[in-house]
Amino acid sequence: MVDYDYKVKCASERQKVEDEFEYEGCKVGRGTYGHVYKARRKNSDGREYALKQIEGTGISMSACREIALLRELKHPNVISLQKVFLSHSDRKVWLLFDYAEHDLWHIIKFHRAAKANKKPVNVPRNFVKSLLYQILDGIHYLHANWVLHRDLKPANILVMGEGPERGRVKIADMGFARLFNAPLKPLADLDPVVVTFWYRAPELLLGARHYTKAIDIWAIGCIFAELLTSEPIFHCRQEDIKTSNPYHHDQLDRIFNVMGFPQDKDWEDIKKMPEHPTLMKDFKKSSYVNCTLTKYMEKHKVHPDSKAFRLLQKLLTMDPTKRITSEQAMQDAYFMEDPSPCPDVFEGLPIPYPKREFITDDEPTNDNEKSDNASKATGGNDQSSSHGQPPAKRVRVMQPNTNNGTMVSNEYQRNVHGMPGNQGQQHSYSSTQSTQGTNSTVYGQTRF
């Protein structure tokens, strides 16, 4: 039994969120996970933080996993957990993160609205390429350390606003992440349904028991297509059903309408999928003979001969054993051609996206409100399909950059700094090396 005096001493020394931070009236999101606040330290260090208060009394298994993983993971493109606060009086748990002003869900939504209103948005020519490269870099780090994210979607890809990490991508929401190096049982037994609906790989929809890191790659392919077109590529109108059965007819139908029905020669192991008999009973191959990714992307002005399209094909390969890896994707010809990926995705240009708005507890909590205001500052989100996002279901060594002492990943130095046309020149993750002004284009109207 713990000594009473020792407990009192620990309680008196324990730091309290309300003593350390100003956050009242600065709520930027709420959902099933709890609430997220934009916060500043009371000692005014000038930095902005995201305080995620986990709902309920005590701490859930999902939060435990997220905390345990984030305490070990350190990479420029993975959200950084700064501190955990435990409030014993009301049994609340607070997670402190760096604050991200933007996320891909809001960015894509902004461009979709601009396109509908025929209002061009000026962004750097390599905006999409820089976003994709940094996503791949972060996922490669996770996969190299035997971590599956399992819930990649635009809402969980953050982009830092003004500040020392301006324009840097951060992968967030590790609540569904799992170590896969030595599972005691198949992950499918632990979590039959993972990955938010529209970003769920076909092998998951067909009930694969031993899925791999290829499920994250498929989700990245979906995000890449959405960045290129401003539309979710596998948008399924039916709501996600609350069931442990991974098979879903309408979502598979949407994939086949874009990709075509998978041929046995292209995916030999499809016959081994648990739901293959159901698939053959529910679908007719002849219904999808004229459906191809080429036709879909051409409708959105993405040329089939472009390097962007060829990389997209590799990311959205139906057979998971043939799907490209994150490391292979980072070395793809798409990233070798000019313009090269940039550590500041905005490249020093003015950021066109509005900042997050504060919300109040007396605002309505319908799906539209959740979509507009749910915080992705720390990856927690409740998104509505009516706004283009499906309903949520709920170590590599770093080495210092010798130019300025910042930490830069080995892959970033090898694949960006050493790219053809760069002559091996060094750039840090700081925005101070950004190109100004002329290297811009209109998002959604570039011919890739």
C-alpha positions in Angstrom: 0.0 0.0 0.0 1.3 3.5 -0.9 2.1 5.7 2.0 -0.5 8.3 2.6 1.9 11.2 3.2 3.7 10.2 0.0 0.5 10.4 -2.0 -0.2 13.8 -0.6 3.3 15.0 -1.5 2.9 13.7 -5.0 -0.5 15.3 -5.4 0.9 18.7 -4.3 3.8 18.5 -6.7 1.8 17.2 -9.7 1.5 19.8 -12.4 -2.1 20.8 -13.2 -3.3 21.8 -16.7 -5.2 24.8 -15.4 -2.1 26.1 -13.6 0.1 25.7 -16.7 -2.1 26.7 -19.6 -4.6 29.3 -20.8 -7.2 27.5 -22.8 -10.7 28.5 -21.5 -12.9 29.6 -24.4 -10.5 28.2 -27.0 -12.1 24.9 -27.9 -11.4 24.0 -31.5 -13.0 20.5 -31.6 -15.1 17.9 -29.9 -16.1 14.4 -30.6 -16.5 10.9 -29.1 -12.9 11.2 -27.8 -13.5 14.3 -25.8 -12.5 17.9 -26.4 -9.5 19.7 -28.0 -8.4 23.2 -27.0 -5.9 25.7 -28.5 -3.7 26.6 -25.6 -0.8 28.8 -24.6 1.5 28.5 -21.6 0.9 31.1 -18.8 4.6 31.8 -18.8 4.1 33.0 -22.4 6.8 31.1 -24.3 5.0 32.1 -27.4 4.2 28.6 -28.7 0.7 27.3 -29.4 -0.3 23.9 -28.2 -3.3 21.5 -28.6 -4.7 20.2 -25.3 -6.8 17.0 -25.9 -9.0 16.2 -23.0 -10.1 12.5 -23.1 -13.8 12.1 -22.3 -15.0 10.0 -19.4 -13.4 8.9 -16.1 -10.1 7.2 -16.4 -8.3 6.3 -19.5 -9.4 4.0 -22.4 -7.4 1.3 -24.0 -7.3 3.3 -27.2 -5.8 6.3 -25.4 -3.3 4.0 -23.6 -2.1 2.6 -26.9 -1.8 6.1 -28.4 0.2 7.4 -25.5 2.5 4.4 -25.4 3.3 4.6 -29.1 3.7 8.4 -29.2 6.1 8.4 -26.3 8.4 6.2 -28.4 7.9 7.7 -31.9 10.0 10.7 -32.9 9.9 11.9 -36.5 9.3 15.3 -38.1 6.2 13.9 -39.9 4.6 12.3 -36.9 2.7 14.4 -34.4 4.7 14.9 -31.2 3.2 14.2 -27.8 4.7 16.7 -25.4 3.2 15.7 -22.1 0.5 13.7 -20.4 -1.5 15.3 -17.5 -3.5 13.2 -15.0 -6.0 14.9 -12.9 -6.7 12.7 -9.9 -9.5 14.9 -8.5 -11.9 14.5 -11.5 -10.1 11.5 -13.2 -9.5 13.4 -16.4 -6.6 12.8 -18.8 -5.0 15.5 -20.9 -2.6 15.1 -23.8 -0.4 18.0 -24.8 0.6 18.2 -28.5 2.1 20.7 -30.9 -0.8 22.7 -32.4 -1.5 22.3 -36.1 -3.5 25.0 -37.7 -4.5 23.0 -40.8 -5.3 19.5 -42.0 -5.9 17.9 -45.4 -9.6 17.5 -44.8 -10.1 21.2 -44.4 -7.6 22.0 -47.2 -9.4 19.7 -49.7 -12.8 21.0 -48.7 -11.5 24.6 -49.2 -10.3 23.7 -52.8 -13.5 21.8 -53.6 -15.6 24.9 -52.7 -13.2 27.2 -54.6 -13.5 25.0 -57.7 -17.3 24.9 -57.4 -17.3 28.7 -57.3 -14.6 29.0 -60.0 -12.2 30.8 -57.7 -8.6 29.8 -58.3 -6.3 29.2 -55.3 -2.7 29.9 -55.7 -0.4 27.3 -54.2 3.2 26.1 -55.1 3.5 23.9 -58.2 4.7 21.0 -56.1 2.2 21.5 -53.3 0.6 18.0 -53.8 4.0 16.4 -54.3 5.4 17.9 -51.1 2.4 16.8 -49.1 2.5 13.2 -50.5 6.3 12.9 -50.0 6.1 13.9 -46.3 3.1 11.6 -45.7 5.2 8.7 -47.2 8.2 9.7 -45.1 6.2 9.6 -41.9 4.5 6.3 -42.8 7.9 4.8 -43.8 9.2 5.6 -40.3 6.2 4.0 -38.7 6.4 0.9 -40.9 10.2 0.6 -40.3 9.4 0.5 -36.6 6.7 -2.2 -37.0 3.8 0.2 -36.5 0.6 0.1 -38.6 -1.4 3.3 -38.5 -4.6 1.7 -39.7 -6.7 4.9 -39.9 -5.1 7.2 -42.5 -7.5 9.7 -44.0 -7.3 13.5 -44.8 -8.6 14.4 -41.4 -5.6 12.7 -39.7 -3.0 14.4 -41.9 -2.1 17.7 -40.2 -0.2 20.6 -41.7 1.6 23.1 -39.5 0.8 26.8 -39.9 3.0 29.8 -39.3 5.9 29.1 -37.0 9.2 27.2 -37.0 7.6 24.1 -38.6 5.7 26.0 -41.2 4.2 23.8 -43.9 5.3 20.5 -42.4 3.0 17.5 -42.5 2.2 15.6 -39.3 0.5 12.2 -39.2 -1.8 12.1 -36.2 -4.4 10.0 -34.4 -2.6 6.8 -33.4 -5.6 5.5 -31.5 -5.9 2.6 -34.0 -2.2 2.0 -34.5 -0.7 -1.4 -33.7 2.6 -3.0 -33.5 2.8 -5.9 -36.0 6.2 -7.4 -35.5 5.1 -10.2 -33.2 1.3 -10.4 -32.8 0.0 -13.0 -30.3 -2.9 -13.5 -32.6 -4.0 -12.1 -36.0 -4.9 -8.4 -35.9 -8.2 -9.2 -37.6 -9.2 -11.1 -34.4 -8.5 -8.1 -32.3 -10.1 -5.5 -34.6 -12.3 -7.0 -37.3 -13.1 -3.6 -38.9 -10.3 -0.9 -39.2 -9.6 2.1 -41.4 -12.3 4.7 -42.1 -14.7 3.5 -44.8 -13.6 5.3 -48.0 -9.9 4.6 -47.3 -10.3 0.9 -46.6 -8.3 -1.5 -48.8 -10.1 -4.2 -50.7 -8.4 -7.0 -48.8 -9.9 -5.6 -45.6 -13.4 -5.4 -47.2 -12.9 -9.1 -48.2 -12.2 -10.1 -44.7 -8.4 -10.6 -44.8 -7.2 -12.0 -41.5 -3.5 -11.3 -41.9 -3.4 -7.8 -43.4 -0.1 -6.0 -43.7 1.2 -2.4 -43.9 -0.2 -2.5 -47.5 -3.5 -1.3 -46.0 -1.8 2.1 -45.1 -0.4 2.3 -48.6 -3.9 1.9 -50.1 -5.2 4.7 -47.9 -2.3 7.0 -49.0 -3.3 6.2 -52.6 -6.8 7.3 -51.8 -5.5 10.5 -50.2 -3.2 11.2 -53.2 -6.1 10.8 -55.6 -8.2 13.2 -53.5 -5.4 15.8 -53.5 -5.2 15.6 -57.3 -9.0 15.8 -57.9 -10.4 17.5 -54.8 -12.9 14.6 -54.6 -12.8 11.4 -52.6 -12.1 8.7 -55.1 -14.1 5.9 -53.4 -17.0 7.9 -52.1 -19.7 5.6 -51.0 -23.0 7.2 -50.1 -24.2 4.6 -47.7 -23.2 5.3 -44.1 -20.7 3.0 -42.5 -22.6 0.2 -40.7 -21.8 -0.6 -37.1 -20.8 -4.2 -37.5 -17.9 -6.5 -36.9 -18.3 -7.9 -40.4 -15.7 -6.2 -42.7 -17.5 -7.1 -45.9 -19.5 -4.2 -47.5 -21.1 -4.5 -50.9 -21.6 -0.8 -51.7 -18.0 0.1 -50.8 -16.6 -2.7 -53.0 -19.0 -1.6 -55.8 -17.6 1.9 -55.6 -14.0 0.6 -55.9 -14.9 -1.6 -58.8 -16.7 1.2 -60.6 -13.4 3.1 -60.5 -10.8 0.4 -60.8 -12.7 -2.4 -62.6 -13.3 -5.9 -61.2 -10.1 -7.6 -60.1 -8.9 -10.2 -62.5 -7.6 -13.5 -61.2 -4.3 -13.1 -63.1 -3.8 -9.7 -61.4 -4.8 -10.9 -57.9 -4.2 -14.6 -57.6 -4.8 -14.8 -53.9 -8.3 -13.2 -54.1 -9.8 -16.7 -54.1 -8.3 -17.2 -50.6 -10.1 -14.2 -49.2 -12.8 -15.2 -46.6 -15.5 -13.2 -48.4 -14.6 -14.4 -51.9 -17.6 -16.7 -52.2 -19.9 -13.8 -51.2 -18.1 -11.5 -53.7 -18.7 -13.9 -56.6 -22.4 -14.3 -55.6 -23.0 -10.6 -55.3 -21.1 -9.2 -58.3 -20.9 -9.8 -62.0 -17.5 -9.1 -63.6 -19.2 -8.0 -66.8 -20.7 -5.0 -65.1 -17.3 -3.4 -64.7 -15.6 -4.1 -68.0 -15.4 -0.5 -69.0 -14.3 0.8 -65.6 -10.6 1.8 -65.2 -8.6 4.1 -63.1 -7.3 5.8 -66.3 -10.8 6.8 -67.3 -11.6 8.1 -63.8 -8.5 10.3 -63.6 -8.8 11.6 -67.1 -12.2 13.0 -66.2 -10.3 15.0 -63.6 -7.6 16.2 -66.1 -4.9 13.9 -64.8 -3.1 12.5 -67.8 -2.4 8.7 -67.8 1.1 9.3 -69.1 2.0 11.5 -66.2 4.4 10.3 -63.5 1.7 11.3 -60.9 -0.8 8.9 -62.4 1.8 6.1 -62.7 2.6 6.4 -59.0 -1.1 6.5 -58.1 -1.5 3.2 -60.0 1.2 1.6 -57.9 -0.4 2.8 -54.6 -3.9 1.6 -55.6 -2.9 -1.9 -56.8 -5.6 -4.3 -55.8 -3.3 -7.2 -54.9 -1.7 -6.1 -51.5 1.4 -8.3 -52.3 2.0 -6.2 -55.4 1.3 -2.8 -53.9 4.2 -0.5 -53.7 5.9 0.1 -50.3 6.4 3.5 -48.8 10.2 3.3 -49.3 9.7 2.4 -53.0 7.2 5.1 -53.4 9.6 7.7 -52.0 12.1 6.7 -54.7 9.5 6.9 -57.5 10.2 8.9 -60.7 7.4 11.3 -59.7 9.6 12.8 -57.0 12.7 12.9 -59.2 11.2 15.3 -61.8 11.1 19.0 -61.2 9.8 20.6 -59.2 11.1 18.6 -56.2 9.3 18.2 -52.9 9.8 21.0 -50.4 9.9 20.8 -46.6 7.6 23.7 -46.4 4.6 22.6 -48.6 3.6 26.3 -48.9 7.2 27.3 -50.1 7.1 30.6 -48.3 3.9 31.7 -50.1 1.0 33.2 -48.1 -1.1 30.4 -46.6 -4.6 30.7 -48.2 -6.5 28.6 -45.7 -8.5 30.1 -42.8 -7.5 29.4 -39.3 -9.6 27.1 -37.1 -12.6 28.7 -35.4 -13.4 28.4 -31.7 -16.6 26.6 -30.8 -18.8 26.7 -27.8 -20.6 24.0 -25.8 -24.1 25.5 -26.6 -23.6 25.2 -30.4 -25.6 22.4 -32.1 -23.9 19.0 -32.3 -25.3 17.8 -35.6 -23.1 16.1 -38.2 -22.6 19.3 -40.2 -21.3 21.1 -37.1 -19.0 18.2 -36.2 -17.6 18.2 -39.7 -16.8 21.9 -39.7 -15.4 22.1 -36.2 -14.1 18.7 -35.1 -10.5 19.2 -34.3 -7.7 17.5 -36.3 -5.2 19.5 -34.3 -4.3 16.2 -32.6 -6.0 13.8 -34.9 -9.2 13.3 -33.0 -12.2 13.8 -35.3 -15.9 13.1 -35.9 -16.5 13.7 -39.6 -19.7 13.6 -41.5 -20.1 12.1 -44.9 -22.3 15.0 -46.0 -19.1 17.2 -46.1 -17.0 14.8 -48.1 -15.6 12.8 -45.2 -17.0 9.4 -44.1 -18.2 8.9 -40.6 -15.3 7.9 -38.3 -15.3 4.5 -36.8 -13.8 4.7 -34.2 13.6 3.1 -34.9 14.8 4.8 -37.6 17.8 6.9 -36.5 17.5 10.6 -36.9 20.7 12.5 -37.6 21.5 16.2 -37.2 21.6 18.4 -40.3 25.1 19.8 -40.1 24.1 23.1 -41.6 21.8 24.2 -38.7 21.7 21.4 -36.1 18.1 20.5 -36.8 17.0 16.9 -36.9 16.4 15.6 -40.5 15.4 12.1 -41.4 17.8 9.9 -43.4 15.2 9.4 -46.1 14.5 13.1 -46.5 18.2 13.8 -47.0 18.6 10.9 -49.4 15.5 11.4 -51.4 15.1 15.2 -51.5 18.5 16.7 -50.9 20.2 14.2 -53.2 17.6 14.3 -56.0 18.7 14.9 -59.6 18.6 18.6 -60.3 19.4 19.5 -56.7 23.1 18.8 -57.0 23.0 17.4 -53.5 22.3 20.8 -52.0 21.1 20.8 -48.4 17.9 22.1 -47.1 16.6 21.9 -43.5 13.0 21.3 -42.4 12.9 25.0 -41.6 10.9 27.3 -43.9 13.9 29.7 -44.2 15.0 28.0 -47.4 11.7 28.4 -49.1 11.4 29.7 -52.7 9.4 32.9 -53.0 6.7 34.0 -55.3 7.1 32.6 -58.8 6.8 28.9 -58.2 3.1 28.8 -57.9 0.1 27.3 -59.7 -3.7 27.0 -59.4 -4.6 24.0 -57.3 -6.8 21.5 -59.1 -6.0 22.9 -62.5 -2.4 21.7 -62.9 -1.9 19.2 -65.7 0.2 16.5 -64.0 
